[in-house]
Amino acid sequence: MLKGKVAFITGASRGIGEAIALRLAKEGVAIAIVAKSINEDPRLGGTIHSVAKKINEEGGRALAIQCDIRDEEQIIAAVQQCVSVLGGIDILVNNASAIMLTNTEMTEAKRFDLVHDINVRGTFFVTKHCIPFLKKSENPHILTLSPPLDLNPKWIAPYVAYTLSKYNMSMMTLGWACEFRKAGIAANSLWPVTTIATAAVKNLLGGETLMNMSRKPEILADCAALILAQPSKECTGNLFLDEQVLTLAGITNFDEYAVTPGGPLQKDLYVS
């Protein structure tokens, strides 16, 4: 179901986006690696070129595309480059996202704008410009990395600005599932039950301690592959958790994904 498809993945230069790109490439998907990073930051690691090189050296097909999704003209150019070189777009993975875990009084206007420009505006306009090409696909999917929706104030109160942005991404998923149902385009979201061992977790949240209580990005990559292989007309409008996706596929032992197998795990945000 995946072999021969083309995926446009934002934020694919490292972390979860990179893991999804590598996993889909193993299934025979041609990958557009879409992100800003062309020079490696030692704290973060990875660039569009390093990920594309990994895929191409392993026999896959990848195209590195520099794009800041805050800029609509760059989005349009990136989509056109993907279509021109790789032949179309069958899968869109909205992975690019900025994190800002501050309360209301500590949230600066420039950071509020950054998070909403990337998470909300960027996701919306990337999707908008991919839609004409997704409509031409036989099994088109939109997969967005965003959480289940729960309006209990305990989830919203700690980080109002950030939560607004991530909940907006999930609401777009539900809206697109309905809006594009007749076109046969699936729209789903995916979110981890536990924290994921990424540079963001290490640098912004809890350092090595939290990294050791996290799961590897490969858990989300495997889930993405399972979701994107489903018939688009049947699997749409879901706000999936990773454990749910694996369980539905008959996988109930998640030890292989743990940074520290058998050790304690930290629940992610928005997961009880």
C-alpha positions as CSV (number, residue, x, y, z in Angstrom):
1,M,0.0,0.0,0.0
2,L,2.9,2.4,0.7
3,K,5.5,1.3,-2.0
4,G,5.8,3.9,-4.7
5,K,4.1,6.7,-2.8
6,V,5.5,10.2,-2.2
7,A,5.5,11.7,1.3
8,F,5.9,15.4,2.1
9,I,7.2,15.6,5.7
10,T,7.7,18.9,7.6
11,G,10.2,19.1,10.4
12,A,11.9,16.1,9.0
13,S,15.5,17.1,9.7
14,R,15.7,15.4,13.1
15,G,13.7,13.6,15.9
16,I,10.2,12.3,15.2
17,G,10.1,13.7,11.6
18,E,13.4,12.0,10.7
19,A,12.2,8.7,12.2
20,I,9.0,8.8,10.2
21,A,11.0,9.7,7.0
22,L,13.4,6.8,7.5
23,R,10.6,4.3,8.3
24,L,8.5,5.2,5.3
25,A,11.5,5.1,3.1
26,K,12.0,1.5,4.1
27,E,8.5,0.8,2.8
28,G,9.5,2.2,-0.6
29,V,8.1,5.7,-0.1
30,A,9.9,8.6,-1.8
31,I,10.4,11.3,0.8
32,A,10.5,15.1,0.6
33,I,12.6,16.2,3.7
34,V,11.1,19.6,4.4
35,A,12.6,21.8,7.1
36,K,14.7,24.9,7.8
37,S,17.9,23.3,8.9
38,I,20.7,23.2,6.4
39,N,23.5,23.8,8.9
40,E,23.7,21.4,11.9
41,D,23.2,22.9,15.4
42,P,25.3,20.7,17.8
43,R,22.5,21.0,20.4
44,L,19.9,19.6,18.0
45,G,21.6,17.6,15.4
46,G,20.5,16.8,11.9
47,T,19.7,18.7,8.7
48,I,17.6,18.2,5.7
49,H,20.7,17.0,3.8
50,S,21.9,14.5,6.5
51,V,18.5,12.8,6.6
52,A,18.2,12.7,2.8
53,K,21.7,11.3,2.6
54,K,20.8,8.5,5.1
55,I,17.8,7.5,3.0
56,N,19.6,7.7,-0.4
57,E,22.6,5.7,0.9
58,E,20.2,2.9,2.0
59,G,18.7,2.7,-1.4
60,G,15.7,4.9,-0.8
61,R,14.7,8.1,-2.6
62,A,14.8,11.4,-0.7
63,L,14.7,15.1,-1.7
64,A,16.0,17.7,0.7
65,I,13.9,20.9,0.6
66,Q,14.7,23.9,2.7
67,C,11.5,25.6,3.8
68,D,10.3,27.8,6.6
69,I,6.6,27.0,6.9
70,R,5.9,30.4,8.3
71,D,6.4,31.8,4.8
72,E,3.6,30.8,2.4
73,E,5.7,31.6,-0.7
74,Q,8.3,29.1,0.6
75,I,5.6,26.5,1.1
76,I,4.3,26.9,-2.4
77,A,7.9,26.6,-3.8
78,A,8.5,23.5,-1.6
79,V,5.4,21.8,-2.8
80,Q,6.1,22.5,-6.4
81,Q,9.7,21.2,-6.0
82,C,8.4,18.0,-4.5
83,V,5.9,17.5,-7.3
84,S,8.4,18.3,-10.0
85,V,11.1,16.0,-8.8
86,L,9.2,13.2,-7.1
87,G,6.1,13.2,-9.2
88,G,3.3,14.1,-6.8
89,I,2.2,14.0,-3.2
90,D,0.3,11.0,-1.7
91,I,1.1,11.6,2.0
92,L,1.5,14.8,4.0
93,V,2.9,14.5,7.5
94,N,2.5,17.7,9.5
95,N,5.3,17.2,12.0
96,A,6.9,20.6,12.2
97,S,6.1,22.2,15.5
98,A,7.4,24.7,18.1
99,I,7.1,24.1,21.8
100,M,6.7,26.7,24.5
101,L,5.9,25.5,28.0
102,T,5.2,28.8,29.7
103,N,2.3,30.1,31.8
104,T,0.3,33.2,30.7
105,E,2.4,35.7,32.6
106,M,5.7,34.3,31.3
107,T,4.6,34.1,27.7
108,E,6.2,36.8,25.5
109,A,4.4,38.1,22.4
110,K,7.2,37.1,20.0
111,R,7.2,33.5,21.3
112,F,3.3,33.3,21.2
113,D,3.5,34.5,17.6
114,L,6.3,32.0,16.7
115,V,4.4,29.0,18.1
116,H,1.1,29.9,16.4
117,D,2.9,30.8,13.1
118,I,4.5,27.4,12.9
119,N,1.9,25.1,14.6
120,V,-1.3,26.6,13.4
121,R,-0.7,28.9,10.4
122,G,2.1,26.8,9.0
123,T,0.2,23.5,9.3
124,F,-2.8,25.1,7.7
125,F,-1.1,26.5,4.7
126,V,1.2,23.5,4.1
127,T,-2.0,21.4,4.0
128,K,-3.8,23.9,1.8
129,H,-1.1,23.8,-0.9
130,C,-0.8,20.0,-0.8
131,I,-4.5,19.3,-1.2
132,P,-4.6,19.7,-5.0
133,F,-2.0,17.0,-5.3
134,L,-3.5,14.8,-2.6
135,K,-6.7,14.8,-4.5
136,K,-4.9,13.1,-7.4
137,S,-3.6,10.3,-5.3
138,E,-5.2,6.8,-5.0
139,N,-4.8,6.6,-1.2
140,P,-4.1,10.1,0.1
141,H,-3.4,10.8,3.8
142,I,-2.8,13.8,6.0
143,L,-1.2,12.9,9.3
144,T,-0.6,15.6,11.9
145,L,1.4,15.3,15.1
146,S,-1.1,16.7,17.6
147,P,-2.9,15.5,20.8
148,P,-6.4,14.2,21.6
149,L,-8.8,17.0,22.5
150,D,-9.9,17.2,26.1
151,L,-11.4,20.5,27.4
152,N,-10.8,19.7,31.0
153,P,-9.1,22.9,32.3
154,K,-6.3,20.8,33.9
155,W,-4.8,20.2,30.5
156,I,-5.1,23.8,29.3
157,A,-4.2,25.8,32.3
158,P,-0.5,25.1,32.7
159,Y,0.5,26.2,29.2
160,V,-2.5,28.1,27.7
161,A,-0.6,29.5,24.6
162,Y,1.1,26.2,23.6
163,T,-2.1,24.1,24.2
164,L,-4.1,26.5,22.1
165,S,-1.7,25.9,19.2
166,K,-1.6,22.1,19.5
167,Y,-5.4,21.8,20.0
168,N,-5.8,23.9,16.9
169,M,-3.8,21.3,15.0
170,S,-6.2,18.6,16.2
171,M,-9.2,20.6,15.3
172,M,-7.9,21.1,11.8
173,T,-7.6,17.3,11.6
174,L,-11.2,16.8,12.5
175,G,-12.3,19.5,10.1
176,W,-10.2,18.2,7.2
177,A,-11.5,14.7,7.7
178,C,-15.0,16.0,7.1
179,E,-14.1,18.6,4.5
180,F,-12.2,16.2,2.3
181,R,-14.1,13.0,2.9
182,K,-15.8,13.1,-0.6
183,A,-12.3,13.5,-2.1
184,G,-11.2,10.4,-0.3
185,I,-8.4,12.2,1.6
186,A,-7.8,10.8,5.1
187,A,-6.9,13.2,8.0
188,N,-5.7,11.8,11.3
189,S,-3.6,12.9,14.2
190,L,-1.0,11.0,16.2
191,W,0.3,11.6,19.7
192,P,2.6,9.7,22.1
193,V,1.4,8.3,25.4
194,T,4.9,8.9,26.9
195,T,7.6,11.6,26.3
196,I,9.7,10.9,23.2
197,A,13.5,11.0,23.3
198,T,14.2,14.1,21.1
199,A,16.5,17.1,21.3
200,A,13.5,19.2,22.5
201,V,13.0,16.9,25.5
202,K,16.7,16.9,26.4
203,N,17.3,20.6,25.9
204,L,14.0,22.1,27.0
205,L,12.2,19.8,29.4
206,G,14.2,17.4,31.6
207,G,17.7,16.6,30.3
208,E,19.1,13.1,30.5
209,T,16.8,12.1,33.3
210,L,13.7,12.6,31.2
211,M,15.3,11.2,28.2
212,N,15.9,7.9,30.1
213,M,12.2,7.9,31.0
214,S,11.1,8.3,27.4
215,R,10.5,6.1,24.4
216,K,12.4,6.3,21.1
217,P,10.9,8.2,18.1
218,E,10.6,4.9,16.3
219,I,7.4,4.2,18.1
220,L,5.7,7.1,16.3
221,A,7.4,6.1,13.0
222,D,6.0,2.6,13.2
223,C,2.5,4.0,14.1
224,A,2.7,6.4,11.2
225,A,3.5,3.6,8.8
226,L,0.5,1.6,10.1
227,I,-1.9,4.5,9.8
228,L,-0.7,5.6,6.3
229,A,-1.1,2.1,4.9
230,Q,-4.8,2.0,5.7
231,P,-7.5,2.8,3.1
232,S,-7.9,6.5,3.3
233,K,-11.7,6.4,2.9
234,E,-12.0,4.1,5.9
235,C,-9.4,5.4,8.4
236,T,-10.0,9.1,8.9
237,G,-11.0,11.6,11.6
238,N,-9.1,9.9,14.4
239,L,-6.9,11.5,17.1
240,F,-4.8,8.5,17.7
241,L,-2.5,7.7,20.6
242,D,0.6,5.6,19.7
243,E,-0.2,2.7,22.0
244,Q,-3.7,2.5,20.6
245,V,-2.4,2.2,17.0
246,L,0.0,-0.6,17.9
247,T,-2.6,-2.4,20.0
248,L,-5.0,-2.4,17.1
249,A,-2.2,-3.9,15.0
250,G,-1.8,-6.7,17.6
251,I,1.4,-5.3,19.2
252,T,1.0,-5.1,23.0
253,N,4.6,-5.2,24.2
254,F,6.3,-1.8,23.8
255,D,9.5,-2.6,25.6
256,E,11.6,-2.3,22.5
257,Y,10.7,1.3,22.1
258,A,11.9,2.3,25.6
259,V,15.2,4.2,26.0
260,T,15.5,2.2,29.3
261,P,13.7,-1.1,28.9
262,G,11.8,-2.0,32.0
263,G,12.4,1.4,33.6
264,P,9.8,4.0,34.6
265,L,8.1,6.1,31.8
266,Q,7.0,9.7,31.9
267,K,3.5,10.4,30.5
268,D,3.4,13.0,27.8
269,L,1.4,16.2,27.9
270,Y,-2.4,15.8,27.5
271,V,-2.3,12.1,28.4
272,S,-3.8,10.8,31.7
